[in-house]
Amino acid sequence: MRVLVTGGAGFLGSHLCDLLIKQGHEVICLDNFFTGQRSNVEHLLDYKRFELLRHDITEPILLEVDRVYNLACPASPIHYQHNPVKTIKTNVMGAINMLGLCRRTKARILQASTSEVYGDPQVHPQNESYWGHVNPIGIRSCYDEGKRVAETLFMDYHRQNEVDIRIARIFNTYGPRMHPSDGRVVSNFIVQALRNEDISLFGDGKQTRSFCYVDDLIRALNLMMEQEQSIGPVNVGNPIEFSIMELANLVLEITGSSSKIVFMPVPEDDPQQRQPDISLAKDLLKWKPCTQLRKGLEQTVAYFEQLLTKN
């Protein structure tokens, strides 16, 4: 098939391009390179079935494809708060443009949504029937509400125009090719530890997250795309919960760093708990993550060691 991956030079997108090329598809990788990096897909440029396009999905594009993975959007608070208007445009106008493309070509489309649609949840763990607890006017709402509107657009295009859709609510994901300055907790801790700098821990460290290794996540997206039914939101993530303090100590242990943990004020609207209920993914996709946190962190640390040495 001919597959379009928006945000294809980003962290998740580049790993997805790898998998699709291995499966024998023609892959169009589309990215505006705001957070995506050419180096993430450079190893694919020699493949005749791979094409790299610089394009912003807030602008329409005419392509003929069979599948669309809509992953384009900065996913870390530092990046999506840098230009909040552009972030919400990417989520909303980008979704409209990609859904319009799929309505015309009859292509199937998967939306990379997020656990942020649940906001600072009052239900734990979170399942797909929970409507969330989101601040619509906060500093994170350009991303949170942008993704919620994208989900609305996907469901309405499906109901009104019979567009073949999939919606994946992605929980915290980590692994090689994370941007070293994206401000997310795993990359932050690893880079600081490797540089023997203070580990910046926001809050008291008791807040929890569930960390899914990138290979497990990409496998879930691919399985979801190839399910022969239109399905609404499905949580994709690792249900094993860790405190941020546990993560910091594990990173220090793996890196052998002499860094010290320094406590910082909690950012506005930062959720205290985040854990997916993946019962639906297990049932529909026959999927569950299989990479343990230590193993995944060791591979991620190795990537950042090589990157920092190179730079």
C-alpha positions, 0 to 999 in steps of 0.5 A: 500500500501507499502510506502517508505518515504526517510528522514522519520525521519525529520521534514516533513517526520515524519508528513507524516509517521503519516498520512500514518500510519493513512491511513492504509499503511505499511510505511518504514521510511528511514533516515541517521539521519544527520538532522532527529531524531529518537525521531520524529518517536519513537511513531510509532515504536510499529506499526507493519506496520511501519519500520525504516531503517538507510540508505543514499539514495546516496547508492542504496537500494533494496526494493519492494514498491508501493509509494515513497515520496523522502524527503531526504535532509537537507533543512536549509542553516546551514545544507545543507552548512555544507557539500555542496558536500554531499548535491548535491549528496543527491539531484542528486544521491538520485534522480537517486537511487529512480527513478531507484527503481521506474522504476524497481518496477513500483512504483509512486514517489513524489519528494519534490522539493523547492521554492529555484528553483526560486532563488531570483525571478524577478517574483512575485508571483512565478508560475510554468512556471517561470524558476527562477533566481538562482546563480549556483556557490553561497553558496546556489547552492548546494541545489538550483541547486541540487533540479533543477537537481532532477526535470530534472531527474524526468522529463527525467525518466518520458519521457524516462522510463515512471516512474510515477512521481509527483513534489512538489515545497515546500515553507516555512513550519513550525510547531512542530518537526522543528530542534531547531538549523536548522537556519530557521527563524521560529525556530530561532525566537521562540527558541531565544524568549523562551530563552529571547535572542536577536532576530537575524533579517537578513536585515531590516526585510522588506523582505517577506516570505509565511509560510505554517503550516506543516499539510496543507503541508503534506495534499497537498503532499498526495493529489498530490501523489494520483492524477491519472495523472503524473504531473510536478511541483506544488507549495505547500505553503501559498500565504499569505505574511508576512514581517520578521519583522511582524513574529518577532513581532508576535513571541514576542507577543505569547511567551511574551518574553523580547527579543530585535530585533537585525539587522544582515547582510543579508546572500549571495543570500538570496531572498527578496521576496517569495510567491507562486502562488497556482492556479495550486494546487487549480485546480488540488488538490482542495487544499489550506492551512487553518491554520492561521499563529498565530494558527500555531505559537502557536502550534509550540511555545508549541512544542518548550517550551516542547522541551526546558524544556525537554532538 
